[in-house]
Amino acid sequence: MAYDPNIRASDADRDRAATLLREHHAAGRLSPEEFTDRLEQALRAKTVGEIDSLLSDLPGIDLYRLPDAALTRRPRQAPARRPGRGRGTAWRAAWGVWFTVTLICFVIWALAGFGYPWPLWVAGPWGAVLTGAWVTAHGLGAGPRGSIGGHGRGELPGRDDDLRPGR
């Protein structure tokens, strides 16, 4: 789903903002007055846009690595995609698996003496379904990441993506 600042904020969104504000206050980026003001606004926020505006002048931080002297900055936008490229590694992986399985089936068929061409029953329908999904995703414009089902999710800076371990 594309980012929309008018989407209603959940309790989890408000709690996440409060935690981030506490960490920024502890790091000395916010005075006690600013912290109190922003915390009250975060807890009253109705939309994610209101929450994002409270955090917009603060660097993105990874809560799993705190406390750490080297708080990392997160970019506020996703990197631009190169035009003319495929729709991502998911499609390359899907076609790669199809090709590998098809190749193995044809090698087994050849080693068995070139009888009835049964590998076509594996490669044909699977390839047709994969081709149909690929054409549909490319023709109708898949999600932001071009995932196989068209359900790719764009990263929302300062939201769930910052809370995953190892990021």
KOLTIDO-302772 format. One line per 4 residues: number of its first residue (from 1); their letters; for each residue x, y, z of C-alpha. Coordinates in steps of 0.2 Angstrom, whole numbers. Layout:
NUM	a	X/Y/Z ~ ...
This chain:
1	mayd	0/0/0 ~ 7/17/-4 ~ 10/29/10 ~ -4/41/14
5	pnir	-2/54/28 ~ -21/55/30 ~ -23/37/36 ~ -29/35/54
9	asda	-15/32/66 ~ -16/16/77 ~ -12/15/96 ~ 4/6/90
13	drdr	9/21/79 ~ 6/33/94 ~ 16/21/106 ~ 30/20/93
17	aatl	31/39/91 ~ 31/41/110 ~ 46/29/112 ~ 56/38/98
21	lreh	52/54/106 ~ 59/48/123 ~ 75/41/115 ~ 78/58/106
25	haag	75/67/122 ~ 87/55/131 ~ 100/59/117 ~ 98/78/120
29	rlsp	89/82/104 ~ 74/88/113 ~ 72/100/127 ~ 60/95/141
33	eeft	47/107/135 ~ 49/101/117 ~ 48/83/123 ~ 32/86/133
37	drle	24/96/119 ~ 28/83/106 ~ 23/69/117 ~ 6/76/120
41	qalr	3/79/101 ~ 9/62/97 ~ -4/54/109 ~ -18/65/102
45	aktv	-13/62/84 ~ -27/56/73 ~ -17/52/57 ~ 1/45/53
49	geid	4/62/44 ~ 3/71/61 ~ 15/59/69 ~ 27/60/55
53	slls	27/79/56 ~ 32/77/74 ~ 47/67/69 ~ 52/75/53
57	dlpg	66/85/60 ~ 74/71/70 ~ 85/57/63 ~ 78/40/61
61	idly	85/28/74 ~ 85/9/77 ~ 77/6/94 ~ 85/-11/95
65	rlpd	102/-5/95 ~ 100/8/108 ~ 108/15/119 ~ 122/17/106
69	aalt	134/32/104 ~ 132/30/85 ~ 114/33/82 ~ 111/29/63
73	rrpr	102/41/51 ~ 88/33/40 ~ 85/41/23 ~ 67/49/22
77	qapa	64/42/5 ~ 66/25/-4 ~ 80/25/-17 ~ 75/28/-35
81	rrpg	72/13/-45 ~ 81/11/-62 ~ 69/13/-76 ~ 69/-1/-89
85	rgrg	74/-14/-76 ~ 64/-30/-72 ~ 51/-30/-58 ~ 64/-36/-45
89	tawr	72/-51/-38 ~ 56/-60/-35 ~ 53/-62/-53 ~ 70/-67/-57
93	aawg	69/-81/-43 ~ 52/-87/-49 ~ 58/-89/-67 ~ 75/-96/-61
97	vwft	66/-110/-52 ~ 54/-114/-66 ~ 69/-115/-78 ~ 79/-126/-66
101	vtli	65/-138/-63 ~ 61/-139/-82 ~ 79/-142/-86 ~ 80/-156/-73
105	cfvi	64/-164/-80 ~ 71/-164/-97 ~ 87/-171/-92 ~ 78/-185/-83
109	wala	67/-188/-99 ~ 83/-189/-110 ~ 92/-201/-98 ~ 76/-212/-98
113	gfgy	77/-214/-117 ~ 67/-200/-125 ~ 50/-208/-123 ~ 34/-199/-120
117	pwpl	38/-180/-118 ~ 30/-179/-100 ~ 41/-164/-95 ~ 30/-154/-106
121	wvag	16/-157/-93 ~ 27/-149/-80 ~ 35/-135/-89 ~ 20/-130/-100
125	pwga	6/-126/-87 ~ 18/-120/-74 ~ 26/-108/-87 ~ 9/-102/-93
129	vltg	3/-98/-76 ~ 20/-89/-72 ~ 19/-80/-89 ~ 1/-74/-85
133	awvt	5/-68/-68 ~ 20/-59/-75 ~ 10/-51/-89 ~ -3/-46/-77
137	ahgl	9/-38/-65 ~ 18/-28/-78 ~ 3/-23/-88 ~ -8/-18/-73
141	gagp	6/-10/-63 ~ 11/-21/-48 ~ 14/-14/-31 ~ 28/-2/-27
145	rgsi	41/-17/-27 ~ 33/-27/-41 ~ 31/-42/-31 ~ 23/-58/-39
149	gghg	6/-55/-32 ~ 6/-37/-34 ~ 6/-34/-16 ~ 23/-26/-13
153	rgel	24/-14/2 ~ 33/2/0 ~ 44/6/15 ~ 37/20/26
157	pgrd	51/29/34 ~ 51/31/53 ~ 38/17/54 ~ 38/-2/56
161	ddlr	54/-3/45 ~ 64/6/58 ~ 59/-7/72 ~ 65/-23/64
165	pgr	80/-30/72 ~ 96/-30/62 ~ 91/-14/51
